[in-house]
Amino acid sequence: MSATPSSDERTLQVLLPSSLTAYHDFMQSIIDQLEAFGWQHGDLFAIHMALEESISNAIRHGNKEDPAKRVAIDCYMSSERFWIRVCDEGPGFDPRKVPDCCDPDRLEVAGGRGLALMKAYMTLMEYNELGNCLTMEKRMGVPANGCQCD
């Protein structure tokens, strides 16, 4: 990330409280800025969904909605690339242990769908070793991973 962004790129660093109502204005500001950069509806939808899932998961599952904890976000955006890292103060988890929501035995079970959707929509999605920081990227013109469900 550039320390001094040009007029066609922006960086943000924010600390959000662990409240399920505290991040909606932040999300909308990201979408508004990406729209100003010329991102199209389909990509904006994908990014909005990934923001909603990643931040709400950090608050609910990572920080357990503990008001003493925060969600740290680093973000870079331009007309060609959106990159974000969402970190909570929780103990982390192993995303490989989340059951596959596409498994026929799990189709009616809640849970795991947000991870599958983020992976399907974003160009890149990876967790740190502890499992409490998620990095995602969306590149204009680069296909996302796509849904893995058959």
Secondary structure as GFF3:
##gff-version 3
##sequence-region A 1 150
A	DSSP	beta_strand	9	17	.	.	.	ID=ss1
A	DSSP	alpha_helix	24	36	.	.	.	ID=ss2
A	DSSP	alpha_helix	41	57	.	.	.	ID=ss3
A	DSSP	pi_helix	58	62	.	.	.	ID=ss4
A	DSSP	beta_strand	70	78	.	.	.	ID=ss5
A	DSSP	beta_strand	81	87	.	.	.	ID=ss6
A	DSSP	three_ten_helix	95	97	.	.	.	ID=ss7
A	DSSP	three_ten_helix	104	106	.	.	.	ID=ss8
A	DSSP	alpha_helix	113	121	.	.	.	ID=ss9
A	DSSP	beta_strand	124	127	.	.	.	ID=ss10
A	DSSP	beta_strand	133	139	.	.	.	ID=ss11
###
